[in-house]
Amino acid sequence: MLIFALKVNIYILISHRPKCTPAYYFVLVVLGRKLKKRCSWSPARAAALLLDSVPILKWLPQYRIKDWLLGDVMSGVIVGILLAPQSIAYSLLAAQDPIYGLYTSFFSCIIYTFMGTSRHISVGIFGVLCLLVGQVVERELAVAGYVTDVQGNRTGLGSLENGTFPDCDRSCYAIIVGSTVTFTAGVYQVLMGLLQVGFVSVFLSDSLLSGFATGASLTILTSQLKYLLGLKLPRTQGWGSLIKTWIGLLGSLDQTNMCDLITSVLCLLVLVPTKELNERFKSKLKAPIPFELFVVIATTLASHFGHFKEQYGSEVSGHIPTGFMPPQLPAWSLIPRIALDAFSIAIVGFAITVSLSEMFAKKHGYVVDPNQEMYAIGFCNIIPSFFRCFVTSAALTKTLVKESTGCQTQLSSLVTALVLLLILLVIAPFFYSLQKCVLAVIIMVNLRGALRKFCDVPRMWRANRVDAGVWLLTMATSALVNTELGLLLGVLASAFCVLARTQRAQTLQLGQSGDRDVFKELTAYKGLQTLPGVAAFRYEAPIYYANQTLFKKSLYRNTGLDPVKERARRKRLERGKKQEEERKGAEQSPEASSGNFLPHALPFHTLIIDCGPVLFLDTAGVAALKEVRKDFQEFGVQLLLAQCNTSTIDSLRRGGYYDPETGNVERIFHTVGDAVRYGQSLLSQNGDCDTSF
């Protein structure tokens, strides 16, 4: 239809050509050709689009059963066994019932198998995203009127009694909010894929993501302490939630449930050493030992037969239904309130997924498509959101397990989904007596990797103080103030650091190494020589609107010539001379009467700027070079540019730096040595050059 409408428009313009400008007609014709090329439909083009959108169709026909099947099955089963207790545990972070964590892991594994381009990453529940979703859910529960009293009892329907969901209890409304956030985040990710903005992942540096994950891990750790102690405290909201949580914990220590505390300590004593053993001997083990599953089974049996809930008041997981619930639509009325939260969640989820997929792709020698990854993770959120799921992304721990156990393709994710399906249909009800403190211990033990980053801070500081500063700022803000604000400040700090590096760039004087055509910084190397009559400088940054003033100041300072001060000195000289002539009848010159106006002399007649580090010039940068050239020509010094890249040369041409009508012909020198020899040849042709002023 678009092409047809464009053709009709072009036909009307052709039939009324006298009323149409040639430029407008040309634009429409060219646009029509491009749209026809882009939107043309053919069986070959449709097949290519299908293969790009569903990558499994590319690699599945080439699947090597004898070489890959065993590794994929083994890794899929092991990840499924490890994923089940973690899915139940991370549901606590997202403020959801345990069954929804199993749903989320099941659907995300299937969808990414068909749409993902990475062979190794495991897509599922990620702790940081669960925390972000949980914060939104708790906020919306409070707004809707669901309250939690001091003892932790969840009561009240509040404004929902006559609202959109009159028969919805707290658990029902929590998953409605969570799935709506998930749907909105998935839409954002798909839209970013359509707009081809997969490149944004490069702006989220490793130090930023690491600091954000560590800060969020501290918040997660703090939020789980109440389960370890058996305290029934409401989740704190707003800025400074970590500090508020600690204050609430310290004020409620006398209410600690000893049954939960003893169980938590025993689980920690088992899981921490065994996790370390798994990591230390991972090269010798064919697969990590699923100690988490063993702990879950043992504590569930102990809780069931020991009647921990009835006798000691221990909080358990409760009823976990089997099978699947009918799909439901997101709550459209909630989208305006959670749109901003969903955007930050979408960015974090995509950045983590792309970072992990590219890391393992480089390690194993294949290529991933960031934009297709955006589509894949987007649909891993959109489709499951209709089945009561919450946000997913790639998870480092489970990805490492998949890789170490022989994973070759995403077929292993289908095997993982089958294991989770077995749990959903048969085993899930047996987790009724599983204590929530055990789930909290599982979450805390899995945070060890992020918390170990604190030990790397001295090394990061020695390696790069800027990256270490970004890490510390992002971590501290995410933990102590707000997780979303921590991410925003981290991005701004990274951008500011890049900008600051261009602001701090200095103009460095170059010297020649003997008779060789090598020019280096005089302050960095010994034995360099300066050439008579020629001065060479290098500016190690792009020249653009933000630093063009600093570039000029640095160059003038290092050359010993400040045009502004020199013009002011000359005006004072002329003014003093006129006053002297009026008073004494021009009997004595101002230079003879005042030493402040003695003429200065530059030791060079040619100034060369090495533009090798100048990656680009904007309009302000070209104007700055014009001004520099004009200033030095005023005092008898010519300016030459050397080692300009093609982008810089194009900017100089378009900006009118070279203008044959004014005598500024184009002189491009490939090396500093060529420019030096040209400057010396001018001196030999013209004789001595007077550079006094």
Secondary structure as UniProt FT lines:
FT   HELIX           2..15
FT   HELIX           17..19
FT   HELIX           22..39
FT   HELIX           43..53
FT   HELIX           56..59
FT   TURN            61..62
FT   HELIX           65..93
FT   TURN            94..95
FT   HELIX           98..115
FT   STRAND          123..124
FT   HELIX           127..144
FT   STRAND          147..148
FT   TURN            150..151
FT   STRAND          154..155
FT   HELIX           158..162
FT   TURN            166..167
FT   HELIX           170..194
FT   TURN            195..196
FT   HELIX           198..203
FT   HELIX           206..229
FT   TURN            239..240
FT   HELIX           241..251
FT   HELIX           253..255
FT   HELIX           258..280
FT   TURN            281..284
FT   HELIX           291..306
FT   HELIX           308..312
FT   HELIX           332..334
FT   HELIX           335..364
FT   HELIX           370..385
FT   TURN            386..388
FT   STRAND          393..394
FT   HELIX           396..404
FT   TURN            405..406
FT   HELIX           411..422
FT   HELIX           423..427
FT   HELIX           428..431
FT   TURN            432..433
FT   HELIX           436..445
FT   TURN            446..447
FT   HELIX           448..451
FT   HELIX           452..456
FT   HELIX           457..463
FT   HELIX           465..480
FT   HELIX           483..503
FT   STRAND          507..512
FT   TURN            514..515
FT   STRAND          519..521
FT   TURN            522..524
FT   STRAND          533..539
FT   TURN            545..547
FT   HELIX           548..559
FT   HELIX           563..584
FT   HELIX           590..593
FT   HELIX           595..597
FT   STRAND          604..610
FT   TURN            612..613
FT   HELIX           619..634
FT   TURN            635..636
FT   STRAND          638..642
FT   HELIX           646..654
FT   TURN            655..656
FT   HELIX           660..662
FT   HELIX           672..686
//
